[in-house]
Amino acid sequence: MSQDETSTSVQPVITEAEILRRIGDTAYNFFSETLNTPSVTGFEMPVQQLVRDYISPHCDSVVTDEHGNVAAALHPNAPKRIMLAGHCDQIGMLISYIDNEGFLYAVTVGGWDIVQLVGQRVKIWTKGGAVSGVLGRKPIHLMDDDDRKKVPKIKDLWIDIGAKDKEEAESLVTVGDPITVELTVMRMRNALLAAAATDDKAGMWVVMEALRRIDKNKLHPEVGVFAVSTVQEEIGLRGAKTSAFGIDPQIGIAVDVTFATDCPTIEKKQNGDVKLGAGPVVSRGPNMSVKLVNAISEIAKSNEIPVQYCAEGRATGTDANSIQVNRAGVATALISIPNRYMHSPVEVISLADIDNAANLLARYCESVKPDTNYIPSV
Ligand SMILES: [Zn+2]
């Protein structure tokens, strides 16, 4: 564990150069490409194509199911099955209405804080390519006192694509087209990175990278590992539900983001002490198998991988929730990447945490034997 290392808020256990060396250019570029590629819930196809292209050479099979989940597997026919799940969908918007002046209105997909959308550059992903726009609002000078006090609603905001009228707008975009904020990756000091939708492209990257890092000589031939880039997590953990049913694993580990509490205003007494760069977060609570969590903790200890712990008193809002109650029940764990400013265009994570999470999962999978089971007992 890493809690005892230093008292600074960001704790790279190793230097940034060393973290980048460990990750390697190919894997880093894959991550950054996924962050620059749209995957609004229900419209994940562009990212899923990247995932298939990237992971195919490193696994025995890649299957896309009817729902859109992409499962890359080692030993897909093995009797013992581990499912690693990271969701690839991102929160966004859909065009709902085009007015006579050519301004667009939108509905949200997933849980946006509307304040975060005001003034954003956006991209509308149409059949004909991306259309650029901005999310506008009345200037503060023209607002009366009541306007200023009001929290904006999505229906009060519009998207301006520069069209001169409805006809021109309709020639470019269609009701139902998905919208994201402008997708960019910004690197920051101490191996931190800011981008929209590190929730949960970070987790998706971790499960694919874990699969790639598994030493096939160490993976038991009767143990199969399925790294799944799940869809539609943001509107109710839906891809994890369908993919877990299809794969029918005995062991399931979801990788998502969690709230880093090392920035202003976040309450530690309820949300725990979670720092960027101090390691992936292992959740404890009823949504997790006690024995599986213990096994993962042992692997972290023996491989000197830093981890942090947090307590979750209920079914989590992650794929771990769906996976645990699949069919007759699955031994489930949740590994989380600390994330500042979740569900904003500038979510911040640490590259050290995703690197450590991928190692933790790879080493864990290599340790599983066909007779490993986590059926609760004392
Ligand atoms: Zn989310």
Boltz pocket constraint, residues with backbone or C-beta under 6 A from the ligand:
constraints:
  - pocket:
      binder: B
      contacts: [[A, 199], [A, 200], [A, 234], [A, 343]]
      max_distance: 6.0
